[in-house]
Amino acid sequence: MCIQAIESNIVEFLNIEELKASVDMDLRSILPEYVEILMRNIVSKPITVDAEHFVILDGHEVYEALQLLTARKLPVVKVDIRNVSVRSLQHGLKPITINDILSAGLKGPKLPFNSFKVIVKGRVPSINISLNELGVWGGREEDKARVYNVYGSTLELLYKGWPTPLVKLNSLSSSGRNVWAKLEGYNPFSNSVKDRIGWSMIMDSLSKGRLKQILYEATSTNTGIALTSIANTLGVKTKLFIPQTVQKASDIYLKVLGAEVVRMPVGLTVESIETVDEESRKSDATHLNQFENDANLKVHLKYTAKEIDEQLKIIGVKPTCIIGGLGTSGHMSAISIYFKNKYNNIKIIGVQPAPNEVIPGIRRIETGMKWYYWVDFDEVIDIKRSEAIESAIEIARKEGLLIGLSAGAVVGAFKKLSYNEGTYILIFPDTGYKYVEQFSEYLNQYDHSS
């Protein structure tokens, strides 16, 4: 949607909430602009909007990229629609008019990407505006009193509680090597990183008018708890499909929250997707599908990755290596996109279960991961279940942190790395409180009481 320019227009700044998108863009179309802006730390093209309603006419890629970068202000050029013409690119279909674009921005539904080109009378200037000027970096006002839901809902506990803590692990650090853990167990609903995607997927579905009165989802526990908790605040029900290999305690947590639980005769959550798809269609339910839903990757681009970066800036260091488990591949793929395009010589390490091993929350790449294949991982390390449990126990006894098994797998992978100096970030997806059965089985088998 490029603009052909004739005369000069003025660039202004508007709060991001004031703009209204008229185009529905898929994530892969947004990422090139996101990466370019992130790498350069500069925005070189303003967004063109109509002067009356602030509906976006051109620059949707810039708008969506800056959304993901959490900009508070956007550079815009306001134009009078009388000075705008539209060339429809939908061959064989009804031509798109300026009124169609305004209607899409004000009422919806949004128009397809690359379905029209806007031609504006007047020259749209080039710009050279830093992300600092747009409020991307710093300036975060913390609610030190930690009072939530004054005017909103308990969902404020989630997004107003970010960033989750980053803590140094003394037991893994040494001279020249600093190891930090990102504690996603501090998210309030599932006590896991899955709160982020549950919130993102539900809000995305709600904004697009696709959220029905019941959600169906395949989950191994954490996503189910997150979805059910968040859906409860909206009066929406959940029906969850859980592998037979998952700990029995999950059923209790989910039923307390009001979810309907169906145990599936499979070993991995992803093996139930086709069944859940079919059942959701039959029941007119919403299947968000955490394994394919781009709202998963988006929330980690927009928040998780940027949080880590800003936290490291506060302590004045740059990351050498970031290590995390691969489940849907959402959070580690987003972290790879963000850090690989912002820093040189950073290593991104994925963690998966060793062959024929089951570790809740992570799985092997060959089982199928959408976003893993979009990005660049330096290495993927295999970890046995026993190694994950032993590492979780070690962190509990040396750091006082009871972490989950996928976090234990991340610690186990870190210990296998040959390079030592630098700043290492370990992503701990959840706490260990859901895994009593696995810990009990291990402790009964081995004497680790000392």
N, C-alpha and C positions, 0 to 999 in steps of 0.2 A: 504494500500500500504506500508507494512513494508519492511525494508531493512534487509537482512542477511549479516553480515559483516565478513571480514577475516583479513584485515590489516588496518593500521591507515591512515586516511585522515585528512587534515588540515581545520579548520574552519576559514572562512574569513567573512568580512562584505561587503555587496553590497547595493547600494541604491535600494529602493523598486521598482523604475521605471525600473530598469534593468532586473528584473525577468519576465519570460513569463510563464503564467499558461497554462497547457495542459489539465486540467480536469475541467469539469463543475460541481460545487458542489452546492447542495441546502443548504439553510440557516440552517435547522435543523441539518445537518451533521457537520456544522461549529461550532455551539453554544457550544457543550461540550468542545472543545479545547479553544474557546474564554473564557469561564467561568473559566477553569482551569488556564489559563495564567493570567487572571485578578485577580483571588483570590490569586495566589502565587506571582504575580508581577515578575515572572521568566519564561524564555523560556528554556526548558530542552532538546530540540531536534532541530538540525539544519535542514535546507532545502537542499535537494540534487538536484543539477542542472548539466546539461551537461556543460563541460568546455568551449565550443566554443560559444554557443548561449545563455546560461543561461536559458534554458527551464527547468522547474521544473519536476523532475523525481519522487521525493518522498517528503512528508511533505506538501502536499496541504492544510491540515487542519491548520497547523501552519501558512502557508502563508496567507490564507484567514482570520484567526483570527487576525493576526498582521495588515492586511489591515484594519480591522474594528477598531483596536486600534490606527490607524494612525501612525504606526511606520515609521520612515524615513529610517532606515537601517535594514537589515535582516541578521541573521547568516546563512551562506551557506557552503556547501562542494561541490567543483567542482570535477566532475569525467569525465574521458575519456570514451566515449561511447563504446570503444573497451573493456572496463572492466565491461560492463553492459550486463546483460541478462534480458529478460522480460518473465514473465509467464502470459499468457492471461487467464482471468477469465470469459470470455464471452463464455460459453459452447454452442456449436452448431453453433457458428458464426466464421467468419474469424479471425484467431489469430491476436492479436495486437503485432506489432513489435516496436523496438526502433525508427525506421523511422516514424512510425505512431504517436508516442508520440511527436517527434520533429516537425513534420508537424502540429500537433494540436496546439502546442505552438506558432509556427511561423506564421501559416496561418489560422488555424481553419478548420472546427469547432472543439470545444473541445470534448474530450472523456468523456464518463460517469464515474462517481465516482465509485471506487471499480471494475473497469473493467479489471485491470491488477495489477501485483505485480512486482516491480523492484528488481533485485538481483545484488548487487554491489560487485566487488572484492575489498576488503579493509574494515577496520573497521571504521564505522562512529561513532565518539566519542560522549559521553554524554556531555552536556554543562550546565552551570548555569549562564545565562546572564539575567541581570535585564532589565526591560522595560526602565529604565532611559538611559541605554547604547544604546538602540535602538532609542532613540529620541521620545519616546511616551509622556513623561511628560515634560512640559515646553519648552523653547527654541523657542517659537513662535515669529517671527519677524513681528511686527505690521507696517502697512503702515500708519504712522501718518499723512502724507499729504493727504490721502484718494483720490488718483488719480487712476482711473481704466480704463481698456480697452486701455492700451498703445499698447499691441500686441495681445490681445485676442478678447473678445466681451463684451457686457454689462452683460453677465453672471458673470463676475468677481465681479460685485456689490453684488452678492449673496455670493459665497463661500469665497471671500476675505474680505467680510464684517463681517464674523463670528469671534468671538462669538457675538450673540445678547446680549443686556445689561441685567445685573442682578441688580435690584435696591431694596433698603430697603424701605418698606412701614411703615412709622412712625405711621400712623393712626391705624395699626393693631398690631404694636409691643408694648411691655411693658417691665417692669423689668423682666429679665430672659427669655423673649420670643422675638426672632428676626424673622421678616417675610420679605421674599425677593420675588420679582416677576421676572420671566424670561419673558422678553418682546419680544415675537416672532413677534409682529407687526412691528419690525424694519427690517424684511426681505423686499427686495425692490420691488418685483413685485406684489404680492397679499397682501402685508403688513400683512402676516400671516405665521404661521408655515407650511402651505401647499407649500410654495416655496421650502422647503427642499425636500419633497417627489416628487414634480413635476420635479425638477432637477434630482433627483436620478433615478426616473423611466424612464425618457426620455434618460438620459445618459446610463443607463443599457441596454435599448432596442436598442439604437444606437450602442453600443459596440458589441452587439450580432447579428447585422445585421437584426434586426426585425422591425426597425422603418420605417413605410411607409409614404406616402405623406399626409395622414390625420389621425388625432387622434380622436377617439370617447371616451367619458367619461361621467359617471354619476357623478354629482357634485351638491353641494348646493350653491356654489359660489367660495370659495377661491381656491380650487383645479383647478377649471376651469380657473380662472384668471392666476394662476401660470403656468398651462400647456400651455395656449394660449400665454402668454408672452414669455416663453422659446421656444416654438415651432416657434414663429415668428422669433427668431434669427437664426433658422435653415431652414427657408423657408417651414415649415410644417403647414398645416391647422388644425383647430379643429372644431369638431361638439359636442356640449355639451347638455346633457339631464338633465333638472332641475325640481325638484318637484314643483307642482303648489303652495305649501305652502310658497315657498321662496319669499323674498321681490322682488318687481318689479324692483328695482334699479339694481339688478344683471344683467338683460338683457342689460341695457344701458352700463355698464362697459364692458361686454363681447363683445358686438357688436362694441364698439369703438375699441377694440383690434382686431376685425376681425373675431371673432368666429361666427359660426352658432349656434343659440340657439333653442332648442326644449323643450317646457314645457310639462311635463309628468303628467298624472292624478293620482299622488301618493302623499303620505304625507312625505315619507322618501326617501332619495337618494338611499339607498341600494335596494329599491323595484324596481328600474329600471335596475338592473344589467343584468338580463336575456335578456331584450329587447335590451340593448346596445350591448351585446354579439352577438345576432342574427343579428342586423343591421350592425355591424362592419364586420361580416363575409360576408354578402351580398355585402358590398361595398368595400371589400378588404382594410379595414382600420385597424389601430392598436388600440386595446382596452387595455390600460395599467391596468385598474382595481385597483384602489387604495385600495380596500378592501381585495384583495388577493395577491397583488404584494409584494414579500419579499423585494424589493428595498425600500419600505416604512419603514419597521422595520430597515433595515440595516443603512439607513442614520441617524436615531436617535441613534442607537448604536454607530456609528462611530463619530458623531459630537455632537448632542444635549446633550446626557447624559454626555459625556466627558467634554463638555464645562462647564456644571454646576459644575462638580467635580473640574475642574481646577479653576473656578472662586471662589469657596468656599475655596480652598486651599490658594488663594491669600489673603483672609481676615482671614485666620487661623481658620476656623470652619468646623465642620462636620455636615451633615444634620441629623435632627431628623425625619423629615416627608416631603414627597413630594406629592403634590396634583395636579391633573390634570383631565381634562375631557376625556371621552371615546367617540370617534367617529369611526374611523377605528380601534382604539386601538393601533395604531402604536407607537406614541411617548411615551405614558405611559407604554406600555409593554416593550419597549426598556429601559426606565428609571428603571423599576422594575428589569429587567435582570441585568443591570449594577450595580445598587446600592445595591440590595439584595445580590449580590455575592462579593461585595467589602467591605461592612460595616456591622457590627452587630447591631441589634436592631433598624434598620431604618424602618419606616412605609411608605408604598406606598398606597395612597388613590385615588380611582377613583371617578368620578362624572358623574351621568347620570340624565336625566330628570325624574321627578316624573311620575307615571302612567298617561297616557292621556295628558301629557304636551309636547309641542314642543319647543325646544331650539336649534336654528341653530348651527350646528357644533358638537353636541353631540346627542347620542341616547341611548336607553336602551340595556342592555346586551343581552336580549333574542331575539333581532332582528338579532343577529349573528355577532360575532367578532372573526376573525381568531386568532390573537395573544394574546388576553386576556386569552385564555385557555392554553397558553404555560407557563404562569408565575404566580406569587404569589402576589395578592393584599390583603392588610390587611382589607380593608373595601371599600364598594362602597356606596356613599351617594346620596340620591334622592334630587333633587332641583326643585322647581316650577319655571315656567317662570317668575312670578312676583318677586320671590326672586332673580333671576339672574339679572333682570333689576334694582331692588332696590339696589343691591350690586354694580352694574356697576355705577349707579348714585352716590352712596356713595364714591366710589373711585375717580370719576371725581371731586367731590366737596371738597374732603379732600386731595387728592394727585395731582390733576390737570391732571390725566391720563384718557383719554377717551378710555375705553376698550370695547371689544365686549361682547356679551351675554354669550358665553361659558366661558369667563374669569370671568364675573360676577357670573356665576354658581360656579366657583372654589372658589371665595371669600365667597359666601354663604355657601359652604360646610365647608370651614375653620372655619367659625363662629359657626358651629354646633359641632365641636370637643370638647371633654371634657378635654383633656390634654392641658396644657398651656406652660410649660417651654420648651425651646429648639430652634432649628433653623428650620424654616418652609420655604419651597420653593413652590410657587404657579406658575403654568405654565399658562401664559396669551397667548392664541393662536393668537389673532388678536386685531385690534383696533375697535372702535365703529362706525367708519364712514360709514359703509355699512348698519347700522341698524336704520336709521332715521325713517323708518315706524314703527318699534316696539317701539322705544322710544316715538315717537309722539302719538301712540295709548295709551301707558301707561300714559303719561303726560296729555293727554286729559281726561283720566278716573279718574285720581287722582290729587289732588292739591299738588304738591311738589315744589312749587315755592320758598318757604322760604329757 
